[in-house]
Amino acid sequence: MTERAVQQSLPTRDQLGALRDFVHGRSCSAGSVAIRLPGEPPHASDSGVADAARASGALYDVTNLLCKRLFAELDTGRPGAAAEVAWEALLAIAGAWRNAPNVPAELRDLLPGADLLGP
């Protein structure tokens, strides 16, 4: 892929930040099922609730890592193929919310291309 093609398909810093914040918010929302009141016993480590908390944390961490790398690539002024791969992965993650009513308007235009696995 040429440098020009890579740069044209990548997000702006503002778009990337908005996407990161949205996915982080959804991840935290999903993990909220594991919140316990003070004095309640911990969830069993093999329970679905504990798994939901771990999955939510993993999604948050992966999104954070991909965004940090993509921000660094964008900051060089000459993002390469690694930036394109990170962006494709982020779009695949965000694609889970493509039809959700709470997707910010500025992200809706980015998400139609997120369906990397087909309909």
Disulfide bonds with the S-S distance in Angstrom:
none
